[in-house]
Amino acid sequence: WVCGDVYTVADIAIYPWFVNMFKYGPTDIESGVFLGLKEYEHVNAWMDRVGARKAVKRGMQVNRARFLPERHSRDDFKPEEY
């Protein structure tokens, strides 16, 4: 985890920024090579650990047009997502 041996608010706050940068961008090959995104072995492992959490998967769907434009209740998700 980012700040020690346990999942903390630091992981919660940082993850969306990293996932957007590492998973969804940059869109051109030159930037990806320049930044060496795939070379950050530990950061990528951390992103996999955080991204595997059910709560993170739910949270990443909220306020996204193709998933949940608004979050209203637990019923918005499938039972296995909890």
A tleap script that builds the chain and sets N, CA, C and O, in Angstrom:
source leaprc.protein.ff14SB
mol = sequence {
  NTRP VAL CYS GLY ASP VAL TYR THR VAL ALA
  ASP ILE ALA ILE TYR PRO TRP PHE VAL ASN
  MET PHE LYS TYR GLY PRO THR ASP ILE GLU
  SER GLY VAL PHE LEU GLY LEU LYS GLU TYR
  GLU HIE VAL ASN ALA TRP MET ASP ARG VAL
  GLY ALA ARG LYS ALA VAL LYS ARG GLY MET
  GLN VAL ASN ARG ALA ARG PHE LEU PRO GLU
  ARG HIE SER ARG ASP ASP PHE LYS PRO GLU
  GLU CTYR
}
set mol.1.N position { 0.824 -1.181 0.000 }
set mol.1.CA position { 0.000 0.000 0.000 }
set mol.1.C position { 0.871 1.248 0.000 }
set mol.1.O position { 2.063 1.169 0.295 }
set mol.2.N position { 0.306 2.368 -0.319 }
set mol.2.CA position { 1.097 3.588 -0.472 }
set mol.2.C position { 1.752 4.023 0.839 }
set mol.2.O position { 2.921 4.411 0.847 }
set mol.3.N position { 1.021 3.964 1.930 }
set mol.3.CA position { 1.530 4.469 3.217 }
set mol.3.C position { 1.703 3.369 4.251 }
set mol.3.O position { 1.285 3.539 5.397 }
set mol.4.N position { 2.290 2.277 3.888 }
set mol.4.CA position { 2.544 1.224 4.872 }
set mol.4.C position { 1.943 -0.108 4.493 }
set mol.4.O position { 1.832 -0.459 3.318 }
set mol.5.N position { 1.554 -0.848 5.534 }
set mol.5.CA position { 1.099 -2.211 5.344 }
set mol.5.C position { -0.414 -2.367 5.266 }
set mol.5.O position { -0.912 -3.484 5.129 }
set mol.6.N position { -1.143 -1.271 5.350 }
set mol.6.CA position { -2.604 -1.351 5.301 }
set mol.6.C position { -3.159 -0.384 4.259 }
set mol.6.O position { -2.531 0.621 3.927 }
set mol.7.N position { -4.328 -0.701 3.757 }
set mol.7.CA position { -5.064 0.128 2.817 }
set mol.7.C position { -5.586 1.344 3.570 }
set mol.7.O position { -6.263 1.200 4.589 }
set mol.8.N position { -5.278 2.542 3.076 }
set mol.8.CA position { -5.662 3.775 3.775 }
set mol.8.C position { -6.332 4.753 2.813 }
set mol.8.O position { -6.478 4.479 1.622 }
set mol.9.N position { -6.730 5.880 3.351 }
set mol.9.CA position { -7.331 6.934 2.541 }
set mol.9.C position { -6.350 7.432 1.476 }
set mol.9.O position { -6.776 7.948 0.442 }
set mol.10.N position { -5.065 7.287 1.709 }
set mol.10.CA position { -4.073 7.672 0.689 }
set mol.10.C position { -4.254 6.820 -0.569 }
set mol.10.O position { -4.207 7.343 -1.682 }
set mol.11.N position { -4.456 5.529 -0.400 }
set mol.11.CA position { -4.693 4.654 -1.549 }
set mol.11.C position { -5.988 5.049 -2.260 }
set mol.11.O position { -6.049 5.083 -3.489 }
set mol.12.N position { -7.012 5.344 -1.473 }
set mol.12.CA position { -8.319 5.723 -2.024 }
set mol.12.C position { -8.199 7.012 -2.832 }
set mol.12.O position { -8.785 7.128 -3.908 }
set mol.13.N position { -7.447 7.971 -2.321 }
set mol.13.CA position { -7.320 9.266 -2.987 }
set mol.13.C position { -6.444 9.211 -4.234 }
set mol.13.O position { -6.729 9.883 -5.225 }
set mol.14.N position { -5.397 8.426 -4.187 }
set mol.14.CA position { -4.422 8.395 -5.282 }
set mol.14.C position { -4.848 7.493 -6.438 }
set mol.14.O position { -4.568 7.795 -7.599 }
set mol.15.N position { -5.521 6.392 -6.127 }
set mol.15.CA position { -5.831 5.383 -7.141 }
set mol.15.C position { -6.534 5.938 -8.391 }
set mol.15.O position { -6.087 5.642 -9.499 }
set mol.16.N position { -7.609 6.727 -8.266 }
set mol.16.CA position { -8.269 7.206 -9.494 }
set mol.16.C position { -7.349 7.995 -10.422 }
set mol.16.O position { -7.463 7.900 -11.644 }
set mol.17.N position { -6.437 8.775 -9.837 }
set mol.17.CA position { -5.502 9.544 -10.659 }
set mol.17.C position { -4.536 8.625 -11.387 }
set mol.17.O position { -4.281 8.797 -12.579 }
set mol.18.N position { -4.005 7.655 -10.671 }
set mol.18.CA position { -3.057 6.733 -11.283 }
set mol.18.C position { -3.711 5.856 -12.327 }
set mol.18.O position { -3.145 5.635 -13.397 }
set mol.19.N position { -4.892 5.356 -12.031 }
set mol.19.CA position { -5.535 4.449 -12.982 }
set mol.19.C position { -5.833 5.178 -14.293 }
set mol.19.O position { -5.703 4.599 -15.371 }
set mol.20.N position { -6.228 6.436 -14.199 }
set mol.20.CA position { -6.469 7.193 -15.427 }
set mol.20.C position { -5.191 7.423 -16.212 }
set mol.20.O position { -5.193 7.336 -17.440 }
set mol.21.N position { -4.112 7.714 -15.526 }
set mol.21.CA position { -2.838 7.957 -16.207 }
set mol.21.C position { -2.252 6.661 -16.776 }
set mol.21.O position { -1.798 6.639 -17.920 }
set mol.22.N position { -2.259 5.594 -15.996 }
set mol.22.CA position { -1.601 4.355 -16.400 }
set mol.22.C position { -2.455 3.466 -17.288 }
set mol.22.O position { -1.940 2.835 -18.212 }
set mol.23.N position { -3.748 3.410 -17.021 }
set mol.23.CA position { -4.605 2.486 -17.763 }
set mol.23.C position { -5.232 3.118 -18.998 }
set mol.23.O position { -5.390 2.453 -20.022 }
set mol.24.N position { -5.593 4.405 -18.910 }
set mol.24.CA position { -6.344 5.030 -19.995 }
set mol.24.C position { -5.550 6.066 -20.773 }
set mol.24.O position { -6.067 6.610 -21.749 }
set mol.25.N position { -4.359 6.353 -20.396 }
set mol.25.CA position { -3.584 7.348 -21.097 }
set mol.25.C position { -2.126 7.081 -20.866 }
set mol.25.O position { -1.831 6.230 -20.027 }
set mol.26.N position { -1.231 7.682 -21.482 }
set mol.26.CA position { -1.483 8.570 -22.618 }
set mol.26.C position { -1.909 7.772 -23.845 }
set mol.26.O position { -1.671 6.568 -23.944 }
set mol.27.N position { -2.541 8.473 -24.767 }
set mol.27.CA position { -3.084 7.782 -25.931 }
set mol.27.C position { -2.073 7.616 -27.055 }
set mol.27.O position { -2.302 6.842 -27.985 }
set mol.28.N position { -0.976 8.323 -26.981 }
set mol.28.CA position { 0.015 8.160 -28.051 }
set mol.28.C position { 1.204 7.349 -27.535 }
set mol.28.O position { 1.566 7.444 -26.362 }
set mol.29.N position { 1.790 6.576 -28.389 }
set mol.29.CA position { 2.875 5.669 -28.042 }
set mol.29.C position { 4.094 6.419 -27.520 }
set mol.29.O position { 4.729 5.965 -26.568 }
set mol.30.N position { 4.432 7.547 -28.116 }
set mol.30.CA position { 5.624 8.286 -27.708 }
set mol.30.C position { 5.569 8.707 -26.239 }
set mol.30.O position { 6.568 8.591 -25.530 }
set mol.31.N position { 4.426 9.189 -25.778 }
set mol.31.CA position { 4.309 9.601 -24.374 }
set mol.31.C position { 4.453 8.409 -23.450 }
set mol.31.O position { 5.122 8.499 -22.421 }
set mol.32.N position { 3.831 7.287 -23.806 }
set mol.32.CA position { 3.938 6.085 -22.997 }
set mol.32.C position { 5.363 5.596 -22.876 }
set mol.32.O position { 5.784 5.148 -21.810 }
set mol.33.N position { 6.107 5.679 -23.963 }
set mol.33.CA position { 7.509 5.276 -23.942 }
set mol.33.C position { 8.318 6.274 -23.122 }
set mol.33.O position { 9.153 5.878 -22.308 }
set mol.34.N position { 8.077 7.558 -23.331 }
set mol.34.CA position { 8.803 8.594 -22.603 }
set mol.34.C position { 8.595 8.461 -21.096 }
set mol.34.O position { 9.549 8.549 -20.323 }
set mol.35.N position { 7.348 8.248 -20.682 }
set mol.35.CA position { 7.046 8.133 -19.258 }
set mol.35.C position { 7.404 6.760 -18.693 }
set mol.35.O position { 7.526 6.597 -17.479 }
set mol.36.N position { 7.570 5.788 -19.562 }
set mol.36.CA position { 7.916 4.442 -19.117 }
set mol.36.C position { 6.879 3.835 -18.195 }
set mol.36.O position { 7.223 3.210 -17.191 }
set mol.37.N position { 5.614 4.016 -18.531 }
set mol.37.CA position { 4.533 3.615 -17.637 }
set mol.37.C position { 4.593 2.148 -17.220 }
set mol.37.O position { 4.311 1.824 -16.066 }
set mol.38.N position { 4.942 1.288 -18.111 }
set mol.38.CA position { 4.961 -0.144 -17.790 }
set mol.38.C position { 6.180 -0.545 -16.956 }
set mol.38.O position { 6.226 -1.657 -16.429 }
set mol.39.N position { 7.149 0.332 -16.833 }
set mol.39.CA position { 8.364 0.027 -16.077 }
set mol.39.C position { 8.184 0.166 -14.568 }
set mol.39.O position { 9.031 -0.291 -13.801 }
set mol.40.N position { 7.103 0.785 -14.141 }
set mol.40.CA position { 6.841 0.983 -12.719 }
set mol.40.C position { 6.196 -0.272 -12.143 }
set mol.40.O position { 4.996 -0.300 -11.870 }
set mol.41.N position { 6.995 -1.289 -11.966 }
set mol.41.CA position { 6.527 -2.607 -11.543 }
set mol.41.C position { 5.721 -2.557 -10.239 }
set mol.41.O position { 4.646 -3.150 -10.158 }
set mol.42.N position { 6.221 -1.869 -9.241 }
set mol.42.CA position { 5.550 -1.819 -7.948 }
set mol.42.C position { 4.274 -0.984 -8.001 }
set mol.42.O position { 3.288 -1.310 -7.340 }
set mol.43.N position { 4.292 0.077 -8.775 }
set mol.43.CA position { 3.089 0.899 -8.926 }
set mol.43.C position { 2.014 0.095 -9.642 }
set mol.43.O position { 0.848 0.135 -9.250 }
set mol.44.N position { 2.387 -0.627 -10.675 }
set mol.44.CA position { 1.418 -1.456 -11.389 }
set mol.44.C position { 0.870 -2.558 -10.488 }
set mol.44.O position { -0.319 -2.868 -10.562 }
set mol.45.N position { 1.698 -3.154 -9.644 }
set mol.45.CA position { 1.245 -4.183 -8.698 }
set mol.45.C position { 0.281 -3.570 -7.679 }
set mol.45.O position { -0.733 -4.178 -7.335 }
set mol.46.N position { 0.600 -2.374 -7.203 }
set mol.46.CA position { -0.277 -1.665 -6.270 }
set mol.46.C position { -1.628 -1.388 -6.929 }
set mol.46.O position { -2.676 -1.594 -6.318 }
set mol.47.N position { -1.597 -0.918 -8.184 }
set mol.47.CA position { -2.843 -0.640 -8.901 }
set mol.47.C position { -3.680 -1.903 -9.056 }
set mol.47.O position { -4.905 -1.848 -8.940 }
set mol.48.N position { -3.045 -3.026 -9.315 }
set mol.48.CA position { -3.772 -4.294 -9.422 }
set mol.48.C position { -4.416 -4.668 -8.090 }
set mol.48.O position { -5.563 -5.114 -8.057 }
set mol.49.N position { -3.676 -4.486 -6.983 }
set mol.49.CA position { -4.217 -4.817 -5.651 }
set mol.49.C position { -5.405 -3.922 -5.301 }
set mol.49.O position { -6.441 -4.403 -4.842 }
set mol.50.N position { -5.246 -2.628 -5.521 }
set mol.50.CA position { -6.336 -1.698 -5.209 }
set mol.50.C position { -7.525 -1.976 -6.128 }
set mol.50.O position { -8.665 -2.046 -5.671 }
set mol.51.N position { -7.258 -2.132 -7.406 }
set mol.51.CA position { -8.325 -2.360 -8.378 }
set mol.51.C position { -9.086 -3.651 -8.182 }
set mol.51.O position { -10.200 -3.787 -8.689 }
set mol.52.N position { -8.525 -4.596 -7.466 }
set mol.52.CA position { -9.188 -5.875 -7.213 }
set mol.52.C position { -10.218 -5.779 -6.085 }
set mol.52.O position { -11.028 -6.690 -5.910 }
set mol.53.N position { -10.192 -4.702 -5.333 }
set mol.53.CA position { -11.134 -4.547 -4.215 }
set mol.53.C position { -12.534 -4.255 -4.742 }
set mol.53.O position { -12.706 -3.414 -5.624 }
set mol.54.N position { -13.537 -4.951 -4.204 }
set mol.54.CA position { -14.916 -4.771 -4.669 }
set mol.54.C position { -15.386 -3.328 -4.516 }
set mol.54.O position { -16.042 -2.789 -5.407 }
set mol.55.N position { -15.056 -2.711 -3.405 }
set mol.55.CA position { -15.487 -1.328 -3.184 }
set mol.55.C position { -14.874 -0.379 -4.212 }
set mol.55.O position { -15.525 0.572 -4.645 }
set mol.56.N position { -13.649 -0.629 -4.597 }
set mol.56.CA position { -12.988 0.209 -5.609 }
set mol.56.C position { -13.662 0.001 -6.963 }
set mol.56.O position { -13.896 0.965 -7.693 }
set mol.57.N position { -13.970 -1.231 -7.299 }
set mol.57.CA position { -14.662 -1.505 -8.564 }
set mol.57.C position { -15.993 -0.765 -8.609 }
set mol.57.O position { -16.343 -0.181 -9.634 }
set mol.58.N position { -16.733 -0.784 -7.508 }
set mol.58.CA position { -18.012 -0.057 -7.462 }
set mol.58.C position { -17.762 1.442 -7.580 }
set mol.58.O position { -18.423 2.133 -8.356 }
set mol.59.N position { -16.805 1.936 -6.807 }
set mol.59.CA position { -16.524 3.369 -6.811 }
set mol.59.C position { -16.106 3.897 -8.170 }
set mol.59.O position { -16.450 5.021 -8.537 }
set mol.60.N position { -15.367 3.093 -8.916 }
set mol.60.CA position { -14.906 3.536 -10.236 }
set mol.60.C position { -16.037 3.587 -11.258 }
set mol.60.O position { -15.866 4.153 -12.338 }
set mol.61.N position { -17.187 3.004 -10.932 }
set mol.61.CA position { -18.339 3.035 -11.839 }
set mol.61.C position { -19.215 4.268 -11.619 }
set mol.61.O position { -19.939 4.687 -12.522 }
set mol.62.N position { -19.150 4.840 -10.437 }
set mol.62.CA position { -20.020 5.948 -10.084 }
set mol.62.C position { -19.686 7.189 -10.911 }
set mol.62.O position { -18.522 7.526 -11.130 }
set mol.63.N position { -20.735 7.844 -11.353 }
set mol.63.CA position { -20.643 9.085 -12.132 }
set mol.63.C position { -19.969 8.911 -13.485 }
set mol.63.O position { -19.436 9.870 -14.042 }
set mol.64.N position { -19.990 7.704 -14.010 }
set mol.64.CA position { -19.493 7.474 -15.367 }
set mol.64.C position { -20.695 7.177 -16.239 }
set mol.64.O position { -21.488 6.290 -15.923 }
set mol.65.N position { -20.836 7.897 -17.316 }
set mol.65.CA position { -22.027 7.834 -18.156 }
set mol.65.C position { -22.380 6.416 -18.596 }
set mol.65.O position { -23.560 6.069 -18.651 }
set mol.66.N position { -21.387 5.595 -18.908 }
set mol.66.CA position { -21.723 4.256 -19.393 }
set mol.66.C position { -21.953 3.253 -18.267 }
set mol.66.O position { -22.319 2.108 -18.533 }
set mol.67.N position { -21.747 3.654 -17.023 }
set mol.67.CA position { -21.999 2.780 -15.884 }
set mol.67.C position { -23.149 3.346 -15.053 }
set mol.67.O position { -24.304 2.978 -15.266 }
set mol.68.N position { -22.854 4.212 -14.134 }
set mol.68.CA position { -23.864 4.821 -13.266 }
set mol.68.C position { -23.723 6.328 -13.308 }
set mol.68.O position { -22.822 6.880 -12.676 }
set mol.69.N position { -24.599 7.011 -14.043 }
set mol.69.CA position { -24.493 8.467 -14.092 }
set mol.69.C position { -24.706 9.101 -12.719 }
set mol.69.O position { -24.169 10.174 -12.446 }
set mol.70.N position { -25.489 8.445 -11.849 }
set mol.70.CA position { -25.687 8.908 -10.486 }
set mol.70.C position { -25.743 7.692 -9.580 }
set mol.70.O position { -26.177 6.618 -9.997 }
set mol.71.N position { -25.312 7.858 -8.365 }
set mol.71.CA position { -25.319 6.758 -7.397 }
set mol.71.C position { -26.445 7.011 -6.411 }
set mol.71.O position { -26.476 8.042 -5.739 }
set mol.72.N position { -27.382 6.050 -6.327 }
set mol.72.CA position { -28.520 6.230 -5.431 }
set mol.72.C position { -28.566 5.214 -4.293 }
set mol.72.O position { -28.861 5.576 -3.154 }
set mol.73.N position { -28.280 3.954 -4.589 }
set mol.73.CA position { -28.411 2.946 -3.534 }
set mol.73.C position { -27.581 1.707 -3.837 }
set mol.73.O position { -27.015 1.563 -4.920 }
set mol.74.N position { -27.526 0.822 -2.854 }
set mol.74.CA position { -26.835 -0.455 -3.006 }
set mol.74.C position { -27.471 -1.279 -4.124 }
set mol.74.O position { -26.800 -2.108 -4.739 }
set mol.75.N position { -28.751 -1.060 -4.390 }
set mol.75.CA position { -29.467 -1.798 -5.429 }
set mol.75.C position { -28.960 -1.489 -6.836 }
set mol.75.O position { -29.313 -2.182 -7.790 }
set mol.76.N position { -28.145 -0.466 -6.963 }
set mol.76.CA position { -27.573 -0.113 -8.274 }
set mol.76.C position { -26.543 -1.151 -8.719 }
set mol.76.O position { -26.159 -1.180 -9.888 }
set mol.77.N position { -26.093 -2.006 -7.790 }
set mol.77.CA position { -25.052 -2.988 -8.080 }
set mol.77.C position { -25.585 -4.395 -7.902 }
set mol.77.O position { -26.576 -4.611 -7.205 }
set mol.78.N position { -24.930 -5.335 -8.525 }
set mol.78.CA position { -25.269 -6.750 -8.384 }
set mol.78.C position { -24.817 -7.230 -7.000 }
set mol.78.O position { -23.848 -6.712 -6.444 }
set mol.79.N position { -25.529 -8.227 -6.447 }
set mol.79.CA position { -25.150 -8.732 -5.104 }
set mol.79.C position { -23.697 -9.208 -5.015 }
set mol.79.O position { -23.053 -9.026 -3.982 }
set mol.80.N position { -23.184 -9.805 -6.070 }
set mol.80.CA position { -21.793 -10.306 -6.036 }
set mol.80.C position { -20.760 -9.178 -6.064 }
set mol.80.O position { -19.574 -9.430 -5.850 }
set mol.81.N position { -21.182 -7.960 -6.318 }
set mol.81.CA position { -20.261 -6.835 -6.314 }
set mol.81.C position { -20.033 -6.291 -4.895 }
set mol.81.O position { -19.258 -5.355 -4.694 }
set mol.82.N position { -20.713 -6.887 -3.931 }
set mol.82.CA position { -20.522 -6.497 -2.530 }
set mol.82.C position { -19.826 -7.560 -1.757 }
set mol.82.O position { -19.584 -7.396 -0.561 }
savepdb mol mol.pdb
quit
